[in-house]
Every structure is written in C-alpha cells, then in structure tokens.
Amino acid sequence: MVTKAEEKRIEKEKVKAELREMIKPGDTIHTILRHVSQSGMSRDISVVFITKTGETRCLDYATHILLECPRAKRDGVKIGGCGMDMGFHVVYGLSRILYGDGYDCIGKGCPSNYHVNRRDPNAPIETRHTDGYAINHRWL
C-alpha cells in the first residue's frame, strides 16, 4: 500500500518531469497578478508558459504541486509575502526545482547570474550553471 507522502512524492516527480520536457533553460514563464489581499500580504498569481508554437499552457496546478503553495480560490496560486517581485519569486522557485541540479549554458541569452555578474573577463567561461536562473520571468 502506498502512503499519502509517497503518492505526493510520485506526483511531484511526474509533474517535474513533464515541465522539464516542456520548459528548457532560457525559456520565459509569464505570471499574471489575479488578486492582492486587503492587507497586501498575499497575492493570487497565475503562471503561464507560451510554447514556441504559440500555445498557452497554464502552469497553476504544476506550480501548486512543485512549490507546495495553496491554490487560489479564483485562478492561480496563493503566494504569501510582500516587499519583492512575487512573480519573479514564483518563477525562480520553479527554476530551482526544475534545474537546481544544474543546466548547460545555452550561450548567447543564457539567463544565468554568472553572465550578468561576471567581474573578471579573463576568468574561464563556465559551461554548466547551478545558480537557479535557468528560466526567465515576465509579467503579463
């Protein structure tokens, strides 16, 4: 008999594999602000991926499963907190889960923080990144 914890782990691994197949390093995930609580301390955010063929894929359920955050009453997931870009926070969290074990540098346009903050131009170029910035973020 499979325990609830084991079912949850299996579902997480399945969702992670599906997203890794769909979303590659350098791709962009879009977020949509659906609602802000009266106190301003939580937001309902929808997560969307637009494929190279122009199809729109809603990632709300996958985000709920992987980040273990509650589903919003309306659309999206409920994200607590304030004082920072919470859409970026969601996408960065997904990126860390999907590619936290590392990803190959994609060259020009690689979103890795290594390229942005490289201070020594004579340092050897890294070909594998583990910084979590594999996926770009944009608000819709």
NORGI-V596184 format. One record per residue. N is the residue number from 1. RES is the residue in one small letter. PSI is psi as a letter, one per 40 degrees, with the letter a starting at -180 (999 if undefined). Layout:
N&RES&PSI / N&RES&PSI
//
This chain:
1&m&h / 2&v&h / 3&t&i / 4&k&d / 5&a&d / 6&e&d / 7&e&d / 8&k&d / 9&r&d / 10&i&d / 11&e&d / 12&k&d / 13&e&d / 14&k&d / 15&v&d / 16&k&d / 17&a&d / 18&e&d / 19&l&d / 20&r&d / 21&e&d / 22&m&d / 23&i&h / 24&k&i / 25&p&h / 26&g&e / 27&d&i / 28&t&h / 29&i&h / 30&h&i / 31&t&i / 32&i&h / 33&l&h / 34&r&d / 35&h&i / 36&v&h / 37&s&i / 38&q&d / 39&s&e / 40&g&e / 41&m&e / 42&s&i / 43&r&i / 44&d&h / 45&i&h / 46&s&i / 47&v&h / 48&v&i / 49&f&h / 50&i&h / 51&t&i / 52&k&d / 53&t&e / 54&g&e / 55&e&i / 56&t&h / 57&r&h / 58&c&h / 59&l&e / 60&d&d / 61&y&d / 62&a&d / 63&t&d / 64&h&d / 65&i&d / 66&l&d / 67&l&e / 68&e&f / 69&c&i / 70&p&i / 71&r&i / 72&a&i / 73&k&d / 74&r&b / 75&d&i / 76&g&a / 77&v&i / 78&k&h / 79&i&h / 80&g&i / 81&g&i / 82&c&i / 83&g&e / 84&m&i / 85&d&h / 86&m&d / 87&g&d / 88&f&d / 89&h&d / 90&v&d / 91&v&d / 92&y&d / 93&g&d / 94&l&d / 95&s&d / 96&r&d / 97&i&d / 98&l&d / 99&y&f / 100&g&d / 101&d&e / 102&g&i / 103&y&i / 104&d&i / 105&c&h / 106&i&e / 107&g&b / 108&k&h / 109&g&e / 110&c&h / 111&p&e / 112&s&i / 113&n&d / 114&y&d / 115&h&d / 116&v&d / 117&n&f / 118&r&h / 119&r&d / 120&d&h / 121&p&e / 122&n&e / 123&a&i / 124&p&i / 125&i&h / 126&e&i / 127&t&e / 128&r&h / 129&h&i / 130&t&f / 131&d&e / 132&g&e / 133&y&f / 134&a&d / 135&i&h / 136&n&i / 137&h&i / 138&r&i / 139&w&i / 140&l&999
//
